[in-house]
Amino acid sequence: MQTGDARRGIATDERIRRLNHYLRGWLAYFHVADALSALEDIEGWLHRRLRACVWKQWKRPHTRYRELRALGLPAWVARQYAESRRGFWRMAGGPLNQALPRSYWQRQGLLDLVDSYRRLRYA
């Protein structure tokens, strides 16, 4: 990452593009290792971190409500999550799993670490 990236926001699609570039290189290097369980842990952490980033980008409760409704959550659930006072990491660890599941990130173009590892390792 370039200097200053930690202090300024970047678009989610750009973040995914950069992550995919890094993850492909990492997989190419480590696919010979027996690392399936480690990759599952890393992928879980990565999804949680991305959910936290998205939650942080939706700064206001009104924006959070609107985005959660657009993702298909019922109104009462979206309202409950949007008005929650929990921190970014805590929200990303539980409630947002329903709104931003693994399939959401695959549709956004994020590389599936475990699936890619299995294809490289067992092909």
C-alpha positions in Angstrom: 0.0 0.0 0.0 1.1 3.5 -0.6 1.8 6.0 2.1 -1.3 7.6 3.5 -3.7 4.8 2.6 -4.4 4.0 6.2 -5.5 7.6 6.8 -7.8 8.0 3.8 -10.6 5.9 2.6 -10.5 3.9 -0.6 -13.4 2.5 -2.6 -14.4 -1.0 -1.9 -13.8 -2.2 -5.4 -10.3 -0.7 -5.3 -9.6 -2.4 -2.0 -10.8 -5.7 -3.4 -8.6 -5.3 -6.5 -5.5 -4.6 -4.3 -6.4 -7.6 -2.0 -6.8 -9.9 -4.9 -3.4 -8.9 -6.3 -1.8 -9.6 -3.0 -3.7 -12.8 -2.3 -2.9 -14.4 -5.7 0.8 -13.9 -5.0 0.5 -15.3 -1.6 -1.4 -18.4 -2.8 1.1 -19.0 -5.6 3.9 -19.1 -3.0 2.1 -21.1 -0.2 0.0 -23.5 -2.2 2.5 -26.3 -1.7 2.1 -26.1 2.1 -0.6 -27.9 4.0 -2.4 -24.7 5.0 -6.1 -25.2 4.6 -7.1 -24.5 8.2 -4.9 -21.4 8.3 -6.5 -20.2 5.1 -9.9 -20.7 6.5 -9.0 -18.6 9.5 -7.4 -15.9 7.4 -10.4 -15.8 5.0 -12.8 -15.4 8.0 -10.7 -12.6 9.4 -10.5 -10.9 6.0 -14.3 -11.0 5.5 -14.8 -9.6 9.0 -12.3 -6.8 8.2 -14.0 -5.9 5.0 -17.4 -5.9 6.7 -15.9 -3.5 9.3 -14.6 -1.2 6.5 -18.0 -1.1 4.8 -19.8 -0.4 8.1 -17.3 2.4 8.8 -18.0 3.9 5.3 -21.7 3.9 6.1 -21.2 6.5 8.8 -24.7 7.6 9.6 -27.6 5.5 10.9 -29.8 6.7 8.0 -27.2 5.5 5.4 -26.7 2.2 7.3 -30.4 1.6 7.3 -30.8 2.4 3.6 -27.9 0.1 2.6 -29.0 -2.7 4.8 -32.5 -2.5 3.3 -31.0 -2.5 -0.2 -29.2 -5.8 0.8 -32.5 -7.4 1.6 -32.8 -7.2 5.3 -36.3 -6.7 6.9 -37.0 -3.2 8.0 -37.0 -4.0 11.7 -33.6 -5.8 11.5 -32.1 -3.0 9.4 -33.3 -0.4 11.9 -31.9 -2.4 14.8 -28.5 -2.8 13.2 -28.4 0.8 11.9 -29.0 2.3 15.3 -26.7 0.0 17.2 -24.0 1.6 19.3 -21.6 -1.3 18.9 -18.2 -0.7 17.4 -17.1 -1.5 13.9 -15.3 -4.7 14.8 -18.1 -6.0 17.0 -20.8 -5.3 14.4 -18.6 -7.0 11.7 -18.2 -10.1 13.8 -21.9 -11.0 14.1 -24.8 -9.0 12.9 -23.3 -8.0 9.5 -22.7 -11.7 8.6 -26.4 -11.8 7.6 -26.2 -8.8 5.4 -22.7 -9.3 3.9 -22.1 -13.0 3.7 -19.4 -14.8 1.9 -21.4 -14.9 -1.3 -21.6 -11.1 -1.3 -17.9 -10.8 -1.4 -17.6 -13.3 -4.2 -20.1 -11.2 -6.2 -17.9 -8.2 -5.5 -15.0 -10.0 -7.0 -13.0 -11.0 -3.9 -10.8 -14.0 -4.5 -12.1 -17.1 -2.6 -8.9 -18.2 -0.7 -10.0 -21.7 0.3 -11.5 -22.6 -3.1 -8.4 -21.2 -5.0 -6.1 -23.1 -2.6 -8.0 -26.3 -3.2 -7.8 -25.8 -7.0 -4.0 -25.1 -6.9 -3.2 -27.8 -4.3 -5.3 -30.7 -5.6 -5.3 -30.0 -9.3 
